[in-house]
Amino acid sequence: METATQNPSLPVARRRQIDGAQTFLSAGVRERQAELLPVPCFRSGTGNSKAARTRRLASLRYRRTGNRAFSRIDLLAVIGVTLLLGLWLVWGHSGERGRVARCAANLSALGRAMQACANENGEALPAAGINLPKLHSSWDLKLFAYLEPGLAKAKSEQFFARAPRFFCCPTDTAPRSGGARSYAMSANDMQPEHWPPGPGSATGLGLEWNRDTVLSLLDGAALQNPEKLPGVKLSSVPAPADTLLLTELVDPANVMLGISPATVRGTASQARAFKDGGRQFHGGRFNYLMVDGHVELLSPLQTGAMDGSRGIWTLKQEN
């Protein structure tokens, strides 16, 4: 084939363009012919070296498989990313976030038991604690029958093996002499100006009955029949979604069936058990169960008051 270089009548620039195009087309034809050739079968004893045969075979295989979607390295990379994603999800659920979620689930179960207990007692919530000669009781004892069938009648060793899953937050590792109880009711100050509990009461729901509070708010006859002591009725709560029922109280003295402490007075009381003020516990927040049954993870400022005098800590709702 005559090239543009062999035709001197053409301008130099034109000859270069034609020669370049012919060279490109010739290279494409040679490459296509090489792809169509069968893979040679080399026999021993020929003049081709082993290295040359290997390069030739690799070159042909590359041309035939160069458009493959995934290589083995690509597949391993995808598997590695998937495993890392799975490990991250497992860590998220088994770490502190998982413990916070299990704690919230505990409070939700206790909230349902509280509601069931109130429904069977004229809408009255159980007292946080009763400490009288004829009766010693705590709010957790009243809920056993509503949490799990047979739990209220279980033997002591069975009870302490089964009950903590409802009453102990997984993050609560405080040493105790008895079964761990991580929760407490919002404290009622048991003062005459806030009695009986109602929409105007600037105090909480957890009643603590002893001889002094009975004589101060009721009369001596109530001491003879402590089972009839009044409780806060659900109908007296003006804003169930914004009124605290139970929250976390990590305290070595807070044990199962214990009468004190059975209530908590503000976030200052919650932080008292921690050297760092609770900043490392649930990321500086606590779970709060509201009267309507939902649970919120709140910081101290979000609750309304450090001393429990307003916000979610009281029946009285501020405008």
C-alpha positions in Angstrom: 0.0 0.0 0.0 1.4 3.4 -1.1 1.9 5.8 1.8 1.6 9.5 1.7 5.3 9.8 2.2 5.8 8.2 -1.3 3.7 10.9 -2.9 5.8 14.1 -2.9 3.0 16.1 -4.6 1.1 16.3 -1.3 1.8 19.0 1.3 4.0 18.0 4.2 1.2 18.5 6.8 -1.3 16.5 4.8 1.2 13.6 4.3 1.8 13.4 8.1 -2.0 13.2 8.8 -2.5 10.4 6.3 0.5 8.5 7.5 -0.7 8.8 11.2 -4.2 7.5 10.3 -2.8 4.6 8.3 -0.5 3.6 11.2 -3.5 3.7 13.7 -5.6 1.5 11.4 -2.8 -0.9 10.8 -2.2 -1.3 14.6 -6.0 -1.9 15.1 -6.1 -4.6 12.4 -3.0 -6.4 13.9 -4.5 -6.3 17.4 -7.8 -7.7 16.2 -6.0 -10.5 14.3 -4.1 -11.4 17.4 -7.3 -11.7 19.4 -8.8 -14.1 16.8 -5.8 -16.3 16.7 -6.1 -19.5 18.8 -3.9 -19.9 21.8 -0.7 -21.6 20.6 0.2 -24.9 22.0 3.9 -24.8 22.7 5.8 -28.0 22.7 9.0 -28.7 24.4 12.1 -28.5 22.3 11.0 -25.5 20.3 13.1 -22.4 20.2 10.6 -20.4 22.5 11.7 -20.0 26.1 9.4 -20.7 29.0 9.3 -17.0 29.9 8.3 -16.0 26.4 5.5 -18.6 26.3 4.2 -17.3 29.7 4.1 -13.7 28.5 2.3 -14.7 25.3 -0.4 -16.6 27.2 -0.8 -13.9 29.7 -1.2 -11.3 26.9 -3.9 -13.3 25.2 -5.8 -14.0 28.4 -5.7 -10.4 29.3 -7.2 -9.4 26.0 -10.0 -11.9 26.3 -10.9 -11.2 29.9 -10.1 -7.5 30.2 -13.8 -6.5 30.3 -14.8 -8.8 33.2 -17.1 -7.0 35.8 -15.4 -8.1 39.0 -12.0 -9.4 39.7 -11.1 -11.5 42.7 -9.6 -8.5 44.4 -12.8 -6.5 43.9 -14.9 -9.3 45.4 -12.6 -9.5 48.5 -12.9 -5.7 48.9 -16.7 -5.9 48.9 -16.7 -8.7 51.4 -14.3 -6.8 53.7 -16.4 -3.6 53.6 -19.5 -5.7 54.4 -17.8 -7.4 57.4 -16.7 -4.0 58.7 -20.2 -2.6 58.4 -21.6 -5.6 60.3 -19.0 -5.3 63.1 -19.9 -1.6 63.4 -23.6 -2.4 63.8 -22.9 -5.1 66.3 -20.7 -2.8 68.3 -23.4 -0.1 68.3 -26.0 -2.5 69.7 -23.7 -4.2 72.2 -22.0 -1.0 73.4 -23.4 1.8 75.5 -26.2 2.5 73.0 -27.4 -1.0 73.4 -27.4 -0.7 77.2 -29.3 2.5 77.0 -31.9 0.8 74.8 -32.2 -2.2 77.2 -32.6 0.2 80.1 -35.4 2.0 78.3 -37.0 -1.4 77.6 -36.9 -2.1 81.3 -38.7 1.1 82.1 -41.3 0.5 79.5 -42.1 -2.9 81.0 -42.3 -1.3 84.5 -44.6 1.4 83.1 -47.0 -1.2 81.7 -47.0 -3.0 85.1 -47.7 0.4 86.9 -50.6 1.0 84.6 -52.0 -2.5 85.2 -51.6 -2.2 88.9 -53.4 1.2 88.9 -56.2 -0.3 86.8 -56.9 -2.9 89.5 -56.7 -0.3 92.4 -59.1 2.4 91.3 -56.5 4.2 89.1 -54.2 4.7 92.2 -50.5 4.3 91.6 -48.6 2.2 94.2 -46.8 4.2 96.9 -43.0 4.5 96.5 -42.5 3.1 100.1 -44.5 2.2 103.2 -42.6 1.9 106.4 -45.1 1.2 109.2 -45.2 -1.4 112.0 -47.9 -3.3 110.3 -46.6 -3.0 106.7 -43.3 -2.7 104.9 -43.7 -2.4 101.2 -42.0 -0.8 98.2 -43.2 0.1 94.7 -41.3 -2.7 93.0 -43.0 -5.3 95.3 -46.4 -4.2 94.0 -45.4 -4.7 90.4 -44.1 -8.3 90.6 -47.5 -9.9 89.8 -47.8 -7.7 86.7 -44.4 -8.3 85.2 -44.2 -12.0 84.9 -46.6 -14.8 85.9 -45.4 -16.5 89.1 -42.8 -13.9 89.9 -44.7 -12.6 93.0 -44.8 -16.2 94.5 -41.3 -17.2 93.5 -38.9 -18.4 96.1 -36.2 -15.9 97.2 -33.4 -17.5 95.2 -35.6 -17.7 92.1 -36.9 -14.2 92.6 -33.5 -12.6 92.7 -32.4 -14.6 89.6 -35.4 -13.5 87.5 -36.4 -10.0 88.8 -33.2 -8.0 88.1 -33.8 -8.1 84.3 -36.7 -5.7 84.9 -35.2 -3.6 87.7 -31.5 -3.3 86.9 -30.0 -1.0 84.2 -27.2 -2.8 82.3 -24.9 0.3 82.8 -25.5 0.2 86.6 -22.5 -1.5 88.1 -22.6 0.0 91.6 -21.8 -2.6 94.3 -24.8 -3.6 96.5 -25.5 -5.8 99.4 -28.8 -7.0 97.8 -30.4 -7.3 94.4 -29.7 -4.3 92.3 -32.6 -1.8 91.7 -31.6 1.0 89.3 -34.9 2.9 89.3 -36.9 5.1 91.6 -40.2 7.1 91.6 -40.2 10.9 91.4 -40.4 12.1 95.0 -43.5 13.7 96.6 -42.5 16.1 99.4 -45.4 14.9 101.6 -46.2 18.5 102.6 -49.8 19.6 103.6 -49.7 22.4 101.0 -49.4 19.9 98.3 -52.0 17.4 99.6 -53.9 15.8 98.2 -51.9 15.4 95.0 -53.5 17.2 92.0 -52.8 19.5 89.1 -51.7 22.3 91.3 -49.2 20.2 93.3 -45.6 21.3 92.7 -44.2 17.9 93.7 -43.9 14.4 92.3 -45.9 11.1 92.4 -43.9 8.9 94.7 -45.6 8.8 98.1 -43.5 7.8 101.2 -45.6 6.7 104.1 -44.3 6.5 107.6 -45.8 7.3 111.0 -44.9 11.0 110.7 -46.3 11.5 107.2 -49.5 9.5 108.0 -50.2 11.7 111.1 -49.3 14.9 109.2 -51.6 14.3 106.2 -54.2 11.8 107.4 -55.1 10.7 110.9 -54.2 8.0 113.4 -56.8 5.6 112.1 -54.9 5.1 108.9 -52.1 3.5 110.9 -54.3 0.6 111.8 -55.1 -0.1 108.1 -52.0 0.6 106.1 -53.3 -1.4 103.1 -55.9 1.4 102.5 -53.4 4.2 102.4 -54.2 6.5 99.4 -52.1 6.7 96.3 -51.8 9.3 93.5 -54.6 8.7 91.0 -53.9 8.8 87.3 -56.8 11.1 86.8 -55.1 13.7 88.9 -52.1 14.0 86.5 -52.9 16.9 84.1 -50.1 16.1 81.6 -49.2 12.4 81.6 -46.8 12.8 78.7 -44.8 15.5 80.6 -44.9 14.1 84.1 -42.2 11.7 85.4 -43.1 8.4 86.9 -39.8 6.4 87.2 -36.2 7.2 86.4 -32.7 6.0 87.1 -31.1 6.2 90.5 -27.7 4.5 90.7 -27.1 4.2 94.5 -25.6 1.4 96.5 -28.5 1.7 98.9 -31.1 1.3 96.1 -31.8 -2.4 96.4 -34.7 -4.7 95.6 -37.6 -4.4 98.1 -35.8 -1.5 99.8 -37.9 1.3 101.2 -35.2 3.9 101.1 -34.2 5.3 98.7 -37.4 4.5 96.7 -37.7 8.1 95.3 -35.4 10.6 93.6 -35.5 14.4 93.9 -34.1 16.0 90.8 -31.0 15.4 88.7 -28.8 16.5 91.5 -29.8 13.4 93.4 -29.1 11.2 90.3 -25.6 12.7 89.8 -24.6 12.4 93.4 -23.6 8.7 93.1 -21.0 9.5 90.4 -17.5 11.0 90.9 -17.9 12.8 87.6 -21.5 13.9 88.1 -22.8 11.2 85.8 -21.2 12.6 82.6 -20.0 9.1 81.6 -23.3 7.4 82.4 -25.4 7.2 79.2 -23.4 10.0 77.8 -24.4 12.4 80.6 -28.1 11.6 80.3 -30.7 9.4 82.1 -33.8 7.5 80.9 -37.1 8.9 82.1 -40.4 7.0 82.1 -43.4 9.3 81.8 -46.9 8.6 83.2 -48.3 7.9 79.7 -45.7 5.0 79.3 -43.2 6.5 76.9 -39.5 6.8 77.8 -37.2 9.7 77.0 -33.4 10.0 77.3 -32.8 13.5 78.7 -30.0 15.7 79.9 -30.4 17.4 83.3 -31.3 20.7 81.8 -34.1 19.1 79.7 -35.9 17.8 82.8 -36.7 21.3 84.0 -34.9 21.6 87.3 -31.8 20.2 89.1 -33.7 20.1 92.4 -36.9 18.5 91.1 -39.0 21.6 91.9 -40.5 22.0 88.4 -40.6 20.5 84.9 -41.2 16.8 84.5 -40.6 16.3 88.2 -43.9 17.8 89.4 -47.7 17.4 88.8 -48.0 21.1 88.3 -47.4 22.2 84.7 -46.0 25.7 84.1 -47.2 27.7 81.2 
